[in-house]
Amino acid sequence: MKKQLKTRQLFFLMSTIGVMSITTNAWASGYQLWEQDGASIGNYHAGRAAEAADASTAYYNPAGLVLIKNQQLVVGADPILTSFKYDGTVAVNTLGNIPLSTKAQGGAFNLVPDAHYAAPLMDNLVFGLSVVAPYGLKTDYGTDSPLRYTSTLTSLYVIDVAPALGFAINDKFSVGIGLDAEHAKAQFGLVATAFTPVEDTNSTSKASSNALGFHAGLLYQLSNQTRFGLNYQSKVTHHMKDGDSDFSGPLANNLAGGTQSSDDFSTDVILPAMTTLSAFHNFNPRWDIMGTVAYTQWSSVDQIVLENVAGIQDGQSSNDITVVIPENYRNTWNFSVGGNYHVNQQWLFRAGLGYDETPTNNNDRDTQLPDQDRVALALGGHYQATRSLGFDLGWTHYFVLHHSEASIDNTQTVGDQVTTTDGDVKDSADIFGLQIKWDIT
């Protein structure tokens, strides 16, 4: 009875964290996030599909669940500080196409929580449940610079509730599969104008949707010290319909002002498929080494189409404007290596290094997603306070080695307004990981 009560309390806590996660967003390669737990931030997710150090393997590779021998709850929160510094010009046809010099900062503070639960059902079968944010984006340049005519607030929130099962075929091989039940919410914002900034009119379009996907994995244990993991995350397409598009200000309603609204805004958001291969090796009681290679099929994202946007087309108010944003993303690789140093039974230190390719290109890159290739440096640690309670702290810094800025030479058409941006964005981020692991014995 006591064990059943604990299980119910854990599911209640997982559900609560799931509701919290809807309000989170972050920054990564494209709009992909690597931060689905707090501990792995300390070695930049190296070995994520093979290490199976805690219940978060339910999402990274459900086959690793067979290594969890008792009920376990993992709760994490990842504070993220991003910086997007645009330096260049903005030209708007309705303002005479005169290049306006501008500098703008689009970064922000974000928080990404996560939670994972694992419970053995039989000796060779383990149940897992994860609540994570696998994709997210937020750039907010505000309304104080001319960049507002191409982008104000752009955001994507994705929350994934993922039950999973891991099954041991024998002492070498295990398999796992999980369902990804996702809720996604997107927002696109800019400012429209005509002749003078006094006529600035805000355009905000937003929609949400639910969609299903899956993830499946294999784990091969060469020995007690060495294992390899392979995980596949399926592509998920969110068909966002029946959203809202508001055009508010002097230009709305054929220059009568007020708010002009469309309640039929729609767009598709594609979350691409990803394949992850990881290795983990324990050299001795002191040292572990691990690595990961991940391949993301970003080429499925060729353009973003916004339909039934409220604004001005052909000189008249319209609620059915179609906006086409070319992306032409390319498939990308992500590499990471890391290590653990076990000081004693209480303390463990982590470190990691990684390289993350951007799916964007110099012809289509825009201010909404000013992405570029980056290098990651990570440090972290674990403290085992009691037999059942442990704490993790991690830090990853993203920076660029080969070039310092992402070039943007982009033209965007929204109804009658054509905006051209010509400049560079210098970006960086610091990601912190906080986690509590509770083993329920």
QUILINUR-V171421 format. One record per run of one state. SS is the DSSP state (helix for helix, strand for strand, loop for the rest). FROM is the first residue (numbers start at 1). LEN is the number of residues. Records with the same first field share a line. If there is no record, write none. Layout:
# QUILINUR-V171421
SS->FROM-LEN ; FROM-LEN
This chain:
# QUILINUR-V171421
loop->1-1 ; 22-10 ; 33-6 ; 44-13 ; 61-1 ; 68-3 ; 96-4 ; 106-3 ; 123-2 ; 133-2 ; 141-5 ; 150-3 ; 169-4 ; 193-4 ; 200-1 ; 222-4 ; 234-2 ; 250-2 ; 256-3 ; 272-2 ; 283-4 ; 297-1 ; 301-2 ; 314-2 ; 327-5 ; 343-4 ; 357-9 ; 367-2 ; 370-4 ; 385-4 ; 400-6 ; 415-2 ; 441-1
helix->2-20 ; 39-5 ; 57-4 ; 62-6 ; 93-3 ; 146-4 ; 197-3 ; 252-4 ; 298-3
strand->32-1 ; 71-22 ; 100-6 ; 109-14 ; 125-8 ; 135-6 ; 153-16 ; 173-20 ; 201-21 ; 226-8 ; 236-14 ; 259-13 ; 274-9 ; 287-10 ; 303-11 ; 316-11 ; 332-11 ; 347-10 ; 366-1 ; 369-1 ; 374-11 ; 389-11 ; 406-9 ; 417-24
